[in-house]
Amino acid sequence: MFILMILVFVIGYTAIALEHPLKINKSATALFLAVTLWVLFVLGGQQILVNQNAFQEYLSQNPGGSFLDWLSHHALLEHLGEISEILFFLLGAMTIVELVDSHEGFRIITDRIKTTNKVKLLWVISIITFFLSSVLDNLTTSIVMVALLRKLIGDKKERWFYAGMVIIAANSGGAFSPIGDVTTIMLWIGGHVTTGNIIVKTFLSSVLSMVVPLALISLSMKGNISSVPQKNGEEGANPTSSLERNLVFFLGIGSLLFVPVFKTLTHLPPYIGILLGLSVLWIVTEILHKSKNDEERSRMTVANVLRRVDTPSVLFFLGILLAVAALQTVGLLDLLAETLDKHVGNLYIINVIIGLLSSVVDNVPLVAGAMGMYHNAFPPDHYFWEMLAYCAGTGGSILIIGSAAGVAVMGMEKIDFIWYLKKISLWALIGYLAGAFAYWALSVLVFHA
């Protein structure tokens, strides 16, 4: 049964990676995979456990307990509690971002970009994407920036190139921030990294993973972009006033930025902080629109915005994290950790390998697996966790299917996988390796890790 669980996981993982050719939503596959693995775990019984310590500890505290009691009422619920923290945080953050977007709050940024010079625009777009991703998340930022590119660039292939840099910049910006990427959120909520430390230790690497490709690409770029003609009266149908846009934008961004401060002050989990921010923003927008008619008010309320939240992505994270939790509980991840330590050994190289793997498959289960493998091996803010955040976050840029940002941009712009491989992948790989080398050099020479 142990071998069967591994085989089912590989098949399910392959189906997730081949979501587009198979035309089966990865959320459905992930949920089915998770349930199947836990059912196989139950059918396999106690004998398939690689490490019996957790079960024996449970029996010592509950003499009359059974394997099924431990599995369903202890192990599964413990994992579900940890996963729920991530899901509630994501749900709150995604709702705040959608609320800001529904009020056109992001126009504060997009309306200020005037240049048509190719190189200058590439740097402006990339830098905005980098820092916006660190505050929001790489998925949302990439969606906002692609929407911006459609207003700025008329030629499809030109826009594809800028969209490719948006993917690189969004993943780089999300890697150094505790709230910028799902994998970094997982490490942060799991207590493996702290806010100040992850920013200080990985900021330079994240910057290099974007700046190195930017500098190399800029050498061959010349001329101006083919801009999109502005339609008369395009600005006349704004659903919100300038005051409403500014208020909701700054309150929304402030709510996201306040979460690490809230965690530091209260020591409560981050999802409590994000729910606080959402509740405040919800109350403010209700008051803001209370005098409007029902039709106008309904478009701006949280109740309506919740329909636009990417619920399938939340369910995907639930499924894939539960699937990895099954493998962690059975002991497979401990076995994998021992194999990596035995045959690779060097933690820096292990992280680089994880980053390269994240370009082929989703980085969420990879980080979840690493967290399971090395859960008790390293203390918080150990260099392994920090480099894992960088590598898993930026390695996904190497292929367009390797990150949530890449998949989103691919869907919005219909970018061809082979085109991205030819035009963007090499630059992304060079940037990724440059940042990884910089992290290693800083750790050894400056921080003496």
Steps between C-alpha positions, in 0.01 A plus 500: 500500500795732567622457140144546372473834684818619331375384160162672547674821605724496191202437270297774669794739489549431129131570437534832683806596292313404179188694595473685168553205258266279706245782543435390859518774763795443733281578804278201425804276455663624822188441709452150355869425559481613863195287583643196319830515689332522841266210409802290396667599827203365695488179296874446545476512876770552761756278326563747216630768740870561437536679831285369788603769753199730458253212529675351803501839670126525438446153653701595808265796557186307394542136614169391349557668168521326163676567172181638344441729798853637472476544124158667478477686831862599556732487198248616239352772720846629590590537134162651419551764769834605349358501147196703607725781625644533150162476327331762719794734453484457122124544492522823701788639295337411166174665607680821599679512164181436306325774698776748413480394136120537489546862614768552228753575774790374292450791259708701747797310360399436140396857418849629579686299234554725197823382329501316164873421489539121493790471741372762743151349500644152561685624808202700627260206457742254660582719800133578566418130470785405734394725787126458444545122516678529835198679646221308329593165346655389172175363356293814560783729396551318170129529421500873576816563296380304196181706507725807501711370210187461289440874539861588415618261227311424179721235337429151638856360480642817657248468781594134547860598559403752768261246649791256527695756702192559714510129593868520596455825696184382677663176617817684605306762695290239674800292610647742756171611657317291762168583329616513137475134399296202617815301577652783706166537681514127578851529644409816693177363648681174577747694714803410288583861401438838664408822323814708551741216445352370173503853354860574600643163398325450164441854369826524304453157344144586399613830346777328303263235367308786336774755424742259330245391233386863465852626438577228245172550314542879498821469297308379194187716530457821300224741393150569629203274562197493274249655735128427513287784358286667767128502432304819548292499813687204645545682827133589536360184659690485827296309761677675790615848591863598552443519877352149510782351289772659713336410831440134412845461339697635795279331757532167315875521461529619859299199619742263325807680630359504854481119524870444592476785753182347647671161534799658676286702742239237591678169420173387340510310167519711180154392384349683799679816387381466140141442617527814711611699194221352288236579763614862529502542122158332478351742754657803331369406153152432638494849651656649186225372270197501732340801327526349148223308330485122531652429158805723550552389858479128418794523257725643772410282797711219641209261446525561125881506496512156663351356181812617313747344743691212342336226708634214282855608590413486871357149453813401306719602793272306735525187286872505432592586862277219631661260251849598613385472862405135435849426367653688793296305755583163345869592521590530131634854535731395782630226272552749217686736730736222602560415131577863410733535799676176407544558125511882480575618850563868428191699603571779252503251211184332631322835490624573148363160390164577664492834315569334165230241569253783572532610137352167392239446770321729743718642777228468767529121545879520467524742792238307693709187445820674612323632809391145577844353431697748712231609745703432814846503344566876494400788731310811383701735274746226409662565162329191356154653546608838365660358188201269454274808490722658234553190285141376503371851435727595209575160345144482369578783255720272287194342335165673454313215673731512802315763703152633566604830342618321185186293466282809547689701239500204262124477528437874462734558206489151345882491502642190333708269723772460232515877437564563870762223505688661210466866597486518881615175666875552453488850652292372791746214562801736497326732747401208723855363516645850557270552799574153640875563474459840669308341788771235545776765493324724754424206729858378504693828488273744684254310721736201557219247467 
